[in-house]
Amino acid sequence: MKGRVGRLAGAVLGAWAALALMAAPFLLHFQPTGAGWTPATTTSEWMGALAALWALAIGVTAFTGVRPALTGRQPLQANLAPPPRAAPPSQQLEQLARMTLDELGPRPPSGAPRAGDP
C-alpha cells in the first residue's frame, strides 16, 4: 500500500513539475510578450510535455496497482515454483562434447590414410 501511495504522490509532484516547466518562461518573463517562441521557451515546453507524460504514466501504474480489477489482470502470485536444477558444468561440457562428436560422425583410425593423401 505504501508503494502505491508513493507512486500517486510522485505522479502528482511530477504533474506540478510539468506545469511549472511549461509556465516558467511566461511567469518569469523570459519569453518576450508578443514575440515568437525563443529556443529556450520551446525547450521548456517540450520538457514540460515529457514530464507531464511521465507523470501520467506513473499515475496510471499507481491507479492500476490500487484497482487491478479495472485492467482485468490478476496480481502476481508469490508462490512460484523454483526453477529446475541445472546439471553441473562438468556434465554440461560432457554432454556438449558428446553432441558435437555425434554430429561429426565416426572418426577413422589414427593410422589410416586420409582422403587426398598420396
C-alpha positions as CSV (number, residue, x, y, z in Angstrom):
1,M,0.0,0.0,0.0
2,K,2.8,2.4,0.8
3,G,4.3,1.9,-2.7
4,R,1.0,2.8,-4.3
5,V,0.6,5.9,-2.3
6,G,4.2,6.9,-3.1
7,R,3.6,6.4,-6.8
8,L,0.4,8.5,-6.6
9,A,2.3,11.2,-4.7
10,G,5.1,11.0,-7.3
11,A,2.6,11.4,-10.1
12,V,1.1,14.5,-8.5
13,L,4.5,16.0,-7.9
14,G,5.5,15.2,-11.5
15,A,2.4,16.9,-12.8
16,W,3.1,20.0,-10.8
17,A,6.7,20.0,-12.1
18,A,5.5,19.7,-15.7
19,L,3.1,22.6,-15.2
20,A,5.9,24.6,-13.6
21,L,8.2,23.9,-16.6
22,M,5.6,24.9,-19.1
23,A,4.6,28.1,-17.3
24,A,8.1,29.3,-16.2
25,P,9.0,31.2,-19.4
26,F,5.8,33.2,-19.2
27,L,5.6,33.7,-15.5
28,L,9.3,34.7,-15.1
29,H,9.1,36.8,-18.3
30,F,11.9,35.0,-20.1
31,Q,9.6,35.0,-23.2
32,P,9.1,38.5,-24.7
33,T,5.4,39.5,-24.9
34,G,4.0,39.1,-28.4
35,A,7.2,37.7,-29.8
36,G,7.7,34.2,-31.3
37,W,8.9,31.5,-29.0
38,T,12.6,31.5,-28.3
39,P,14.6,28.3,-28.4
40,A,14.6,28.3,-24.5
41,T,10.8,28.6,-24.4
42,T,10.4,25.8,-26.9
43,T,12.7,23.6,-24.9
44,S,10.9,24.3,-21.7
45,E,7.6,23.5,-23.3
46,W,8.8,20.2,-24.7
47,M,10.4,19.2,-21.4
48,G,7.2,20.1,-19.6
49,A,5.2,17.9,-22.0
50,L,7.6,15.0,-21.5
51,A,7.4,15.4,-17.7
52,A,3.6,15.5,-18.0
53,L,3.6,12.2,-20.0
54,W,5.9,10.7,-17.4
55,A,3.6,11.8,-14.6
56,L,0.6,10.4,-16.4
57,A,2.4,7.0,-16.8
58,I,3.3,6.9,-13.1
59,G,-0.3,7.8,-12.2
60,V,-1.7,5.1,-14.4
61,T,0.5,2.5,-13.0
62,A,-0.3,3.6,-9.4
63,F,-4.0,3.6,-10.2
64,T,-4.0,0.1,-11.8
65,G,-2.0,-1.1,-8.8
66,V,-4.7,0.1,-6.5
67,R,-7.5,-1.4,-8.6
68,P,-6.3,-4.3,-10.6
69,A,-9.9,-5.3,-11.4
70,L,-10.1,-2.4,-13.8
71,T,-7.3,-3.9,-16.0
72,G,-8.6,-7.5,-15.9
73,R,-5.2,-8.8,-14.8
74,Q,-4.5,-10.9,-11.7
75,P,-1.7,-9.8,-9.4
76,L,1.4,-11.9,-9.5
77,Q,1.4,-14.8,-7.0
78,A,4.3,-15.1,-4.6
79,N,4.2,-18.9,-4.5
80,L,6.0,-19.6,-7.8
81,A,7.8,-22.9,-8.3
82,P,11.6,-22.8,-8.1
83,P,13.5,-23.3,-11.3
84,P,14.8,-26.8,-12.1
85,R,18.3,-27.5,-11.1
86,A,20.8,-27.4,-13.9
87,A,23.5,-30.1,-14.3
88,P,26.9,-29.3,-13.0
89,P,29.2,-27.5,-15.5
90,S,31.4,-30.7,-16.0
91,Q,28.3,-32.7,-17.0
92,Q,27.1,-29.9,-19.3
93,L,30.5,-29.8,-21.1
94,E,30.5,-33.6,-21.4
95,Q,27.0,-33.5,-23.0
96,L,28.1,-30.7,-25.3
97,A,31.2,-32.7,-26.4
98,R,29.1,-35.8,-27.0
99,M,26.6,-33.9,-29.1
100,T,29.4,-32.4,-31.2
101,L,31.1,-35.7,-31.8
102,D,27.9,-37.4,-32.7
103,E,27.2,-34.7,-35.3
104,L,30.7,-35.2,-36.8
105,G,30.2,-38.9,-37.1
106,P,32.8,-41.7,-36.5
107,R,36.5,-40.9,-37.0
108,P,38.8,-43.1,-39.0
109,P,41.6,-44.8,-37.0
110,S,44.7,-42.6,-36.4
111,G,46.9,-44.8,-38.7
112,A,44.6,-44.8,-41.7
113,P,45.4,-42.7,-44.7
114,R,43.3,-39.6,-45.1
115,A,41.4,-38.8,-48.3
116,G,43.6,-36.9,-50.7
117,D,46.9,-38.3,-49.2
118,P,49.2,-39.9,-51.9
